[in-house]
Amino acid sequence: MISKSAQILGSAPMANLPFFAIAFVSSVIIAFSSGSRLADFGKFTQIPRFF
């Protein structure tokens, strides 16, 4: 499916964008439905950067 999207768009990174966006939205919905609070998402700033 991603390869077909890349073929249509002419760009592999652009073809991956919708799939990553859907995964992100799904992850946020799952996190909220499992009891995570908005304040919990602020902890992401404590993750060390690797670049």
N, C-alpha and C positions, 0 to 999 in steps of 0.2 A: 504494500500500500504506500509506504514511504517512497519507494523507488518510482512508482507511477506518479506520485505528487512531484517528485524531483524532476522527472521527465517533462511534466506539464509546465512547471514553474521555471525550469532551466537552472535550478540551484538546489543543491542538497541541503545546505543549512536552512534555507527558506522552507523547504519541504518538511523539515523537522519541527519548525516553530508551532504549527497547530497542535501537534501531538504533545509537545512539552507543555503548551498552554492548558490543554485538556487535563494532563496529568497533574499540573499544579493546582488547578481549580478543584479537581477530585481530591487531592491530598488535603487541601484546606477544609473542604466539606467533611471529610473523614475525621480530621483533627477536631473540628468543632463538635461533631456528633459524638465523639468519644470522650468529651469532657474537657478538652483543652480550652484555656481562656485566652483572650487577646493578649494579656500580659505575658503569656508563655512564648508568644512569637517574638517578643523583644529580646529573648535570650539568643537569637540567631546572631546578634551583633558580637557575641562573645566567642564565636567560632573563629579560630585562627585562619588567616588567609594564606593560601599556598602560592600566590603569584606576586 
